[in-house]
Amino acid sequence: MSPTVIGLIGVGIMLIFLFSGMSLSFTFALSGLIGIALIVGPAKAMNYLCTIPFTKAATYTFIVMPLFTLMGNLAFDGGLTTDAYNSARKWFGHTHGGLAVTTSVACGLFGAICGSGSITALMFTKISWPEMKKAGYDPALGLGAVVGSGPLAILIPPSIPLIMYGMNTSGSETDENIKIENLKKFYEAGGFITVGTDKMRGYDSSIDSLIAEMQILAKAGLSVQEVISCTTYNNAQAIFQDTGAIEEGLQADLIAVQGDVDESFESLKELYFIMNDGALIK
């Protein structure tokens, strides 16, 4: 079954779940799980279900998100949103369009605490729009002020969208170049490097993470042979395993791939056969 057909089946299943009234979270989870099962098989799909959600949710940086939401709820229940609105109203309420300006300022103040634009807009829809409605504000202006000011929470760090952006970009290109340069200096100074000890953040599969690490070593100036040595020989030394020898009559541990590793480490995904202790496995 081609990936295109599997994708269409996944979309169809998702739409069926949606129109049946299933919640969005379960709709996306189940349709995604079924699609993965069609691609890699049910056993691997269940393995992904047991590992990937926990790995993603257990990321330390994510802890700020529920805490931001909690802080927003505490601020609302404690009357801080009302106090922020009343304070801004005393400052700007006497000006032309003062309630709209008040809403914008109060949204900025609360957004710095909450970190979520949607929650900020929701809070001040309940607080400021009734006041503007009493004052005769046009809905286009009044509600527009709330909707337009709510996303100020996104622009005031630390905000939830900026945290997500920082996690996905993982630093600037300059930071990446500095890391590569330091890695090069470490290796040239005789540092001992192993590859693949932990799966890097942002990669769902171990092989993709492994290849990404190998590519980083290549960017640091290591030859293909040196990168492969770090990935195999150095790993064996690090865990005190017998590194073996290449001699006639010995049983071989081999991995053969279809492609040229000198051109791309991606060819490591195209396995031709695996030999362990002289026995052909695949």
C-alpha positions in Angstrom: 0.0 0.0 0.0 1.5 3.3 -1.1 2.0 6.2 1.4 -0.5 8.3 -0.6 -3.3 5.7 -0.1 -2.4 5.3 3.6 -2.6 9.1 4.0 -6.0 9.2 2.3 -7.3 6.4 4.5 -6.0 8.3 7.6 -7.8 11.5 6.6 -11.0 9.5 5.9 -10.8 7.8 9.4 -10.2 11.2 11.0 -13.3 12.7 9.3 -15.4 9.7 10.4 -14.3 10.2 14.0 -14.9 13.9 13.8 -18.4 13.7 12.4 -19.3 10.9 14.9 -18.7 13.5 17.7 -15.5 12.1 19.1 -13.3 14.7 20.9 -10.4 16.1 18.9 -7.7 14.6 21.1 -8.9 11.1 20.6 -9.7 11.7 16.9 -6.1 12.8 16.1 -4.6 10.1 18.4 -6.5 7.2 17.0 -6.4 8.2 13.3 -2.6 8.8 13.7 -2.1 5.4 15.4 -4.1 3.6 12.7 -2.0 5.3 10.0 1.3 4.4 11.7 0.1 0.8 12.1 -0.6 0.6 8.3 2.9 1.8 7.6 5.1 0.0 10.1 2.8 -2.7 11.5 0.6 -3.0 14.6 3.5 -4.1 16.9 5.7 -1.1 16.1 2.7 1.2 16.3 1.9 0.1 19.8 5.5 0.5 20.7 5.4 4.1 19.5 2.2 4.7 21.4 3.9 3.5 24.6 7.0 5.7 24.1 6.5 8.8 22.0 3.6 10.4 24.0 5.5 10.0 27.2 8.8 11.3 25.7 7.1 14.4 24.3 5.1 15.1 27.5 8.0 14.5 29.8 10.1 17.3 28.2 11.2 19.5 31.1 10.4 22.7 29.2 6.7 21.8 29.0 6.2 22.3 32.7 5.8 26.0 32.2 2.6 25.5 30.2 0.3 24.1 32.8 1.8 26.4 35.3 1.0 29.4 33.1 -2.6 28.2 32.8 -2.7 27.7 36.6 -1.3 31.2 37.2 -3.9 32.6 34.8 -6.8 30.9 36.7 -5.4 32.0 40.0 -5.2 35.6 38.8 -8.7 35.5 37.5 -10.2 33.9 40.6 -8.2 36.3 42.8 -9.6 39.3 41.0 -6.3 40.3 39.4 -7.8 40.6 35.9 -10.5 43.0 37.3 -7.9 45.0 39.1 -5.7 45.3 36.0 -8.8 46.5 34.0 -9.8 49.0 36.6 -6.3 50.4 37.0 -5.9 50.8 33.2 -9.4 52.4 33.1 -8.3 55.0 35.7 -5.2 55.8 33.6 -6.8 55.9 30.1 -10.6 55.8 30.6 -11.0 59.6 30.3 -9.4 59.7 26.8 -11.2 59.3 23.5 -12.0 55.7 23.0 -10.7 55.1 26.5 -12.4 51.8 27.1 -10.8 50.3 24.0 -7.4 51.6 25.1 -8.1 50.4 28.6 -8.7 46.9 27.2 -5.5 46.9 25.2 -3.4 47.9 28.2 -5.1 45.5 30.6 -4.7 42.6 28.1 -1.0 43.5 28.0 -0.7 43.4 31.7 -2.5 40.2 32.1 -0.8 38.6 29.1 2.6 39.0 30.9 1.2 36.8 33.6 -0.8 34.3 31.6 1.3 33.6 28.6 -1.7 32.6 26.4 -3.4 34.9 23.9 -6.6 32.9 23.7 -7.0 32.8 27.5 -6.4 36.5 27.7 -8.9 37.3 25.0 -11.5 35.0 26.8 -11.0 36.7 30.2 -11.4 40.2 28.9 -14.3 39.4 26.7 -16.2 38.7 30.0 -14.8 41.8 31.7 -14.4 44.6 29.2 -17.0 44.0 26.5 -20.0 44.4 28.9 -18.6 47.8 29.9 -18.0 48.9 26.3 -21.5 47.7 25.4 -23.0 49.8 28.1 -21.1 52.8 26.8 -22.5 52.3 23.3 -19.3 51.0 21.6 -19.8 49.5 18.2 -19.3 45.7 18.4 -16.7 45.9 15.6 -14.6 48.3 17.7 -15.3 46.7 21.1 -14.8 43.1 20.3 -12.0 44.0 17.8 -10.1 45.6 20.7 -10.5 42.5 22.8 -9.5 40.1 20.0 -6.7 42.3 18.8 -5.2 42.9 22.2 -5.4 39.3 23.5 -2.5 38.1 21.3 -0.3 40.6 23.1 0.3 37.8 25.5 2.2 36.0 22.7 4.5 39.0 22.2 5.4 39.4 25.9 7.9 36.8 26.9 7.9 34.3 28.4 4.8 33.2 26.4 3.6 29.7 25.5 4.0 30.2 21.7 7.5 31.6 22.1 8.5 28.7 24.3 7.2 26.3 21.7 9.1 28.2 19.0 12.3 28.1 21.0 11.9 24.4 21.6 11.4 23.6 17.9 14.2 25.9 16.7 16.7 24.8 19.4 18.7 28.0 19.2 20.1 30.1 16.4 22.4 29.2 13.6 25.2 31.0 15.4 24.7 28.8 18.5 24.9 25.7 16.2 28.1 26.8 14.6 29.6 27.4 18.1 28.7 23.9 19.2 30.2 22.4 16.0 33.4 24.4 16.5 33.7 23.3 20.1 33.1 19.7 19.1 35.9 20.0 16.5 38.3 21.4 19.1 37.4 18.7 21.5 38.1 15.9 19.0 41.3 17.5 17.8 42.5 17.7 21.4 42.1 13.9 21.7 38.6 13.8 23.1 36.7 10.5 23.1 33.4 10.7 21.3 30.6 8.1 21.1 27.4 8.4 19.0 23.9 7.4 19.7 23.9 7.0 23.5 20.7 9.0 23.7 18.0 10.0 21.2 18.1 13.7 20.5 15.2 15.9 21.1 13.0 16.5 18.0 13.5 13.0 16.5 10.9 10.3 16.9 13.1 7.4 15.7 16.5 6.4 17.0 17.9 5.9 13.5 17.0 9.5 12.5 18.7 10.8 15.7 21.7 8.6 15.1 22.1 9.9 11.5 21.7 13.5 12.7 24.5 13.0 15.2 26.8 11.5 12.5 26.1 14.5 10.3 27.0 16.9 13.1 30.4 15.1 13.5 30.9 15.3 9.7 30.2 19.1 9.9 32.8 19.3 12.7 35.5 18.0 10.2 35.6 14.3 11.0 36.0 12.0 8.0 33.4 9.4 7.2 35.7 6.7 8.5 36.2 8.6 11.8 32.4 9.1 12.2 31.7 5.4 11.7 34.5 4.6 14.1 32.9 6.9 16.7 29.6 5.2 16.1 30.8 1.6 16.3 34.3 1.1 17.7 34.2 3.9 20.3 30.7 2.8 21.5 32.1 -0.8 22.1 35.0 0.6 24.0 32.8 2.8 26.1 30.7 -0.1 27.4 33.8 -2.3 27.8 32.9 -4.7 25.0 35.4 -6.8 23.1 36.1 -4.8 19.9 37.2 -7.9 18.1 39.7 -8.1 15.2 39.7 -8.5 11.4 41.5 -11.8 10.7 41.0 -14.8 8.5 38.9 -17.5 10.0 37.1 -15.3 12.6 33.3 -15.0 12.6 32.1 -11.6 11.3 29.7 -9.0 12.6 28.7 -7.1 9.5 26.1 -4.6 8.3 25.7 -4.1 4.6 23.7 -1.2 3.2 22.4 -0.4 -0.3 24.1 2.8 -1.1 27.3 4.8 -0.5 27.8 6.0 3.1 30.6 8.3 1.8 27.9 10.3 -0.1 25.1 10.2 2.6 24.6 8.7 6.0 20.9 8.3 5.0 22.0 5.1 3.2 22.3 3.5 6.6 18.5 3.2 6.5 18.7 0.9 3.4 19.9 -2.3 5.0 20.9 -5.1 2.6 21.9 -7.7 5.2 23.1 -8.1 8.8 25.5 -10.8 9.9 26.1 -11.6 13.6 28.8 -14.1 14.6 28.9 -15.3 11.0 25.2 -16.0 10.8 23.1 -14.2 8.3 20.1 -12.5 10.0 18.6 -10.5 7.2 
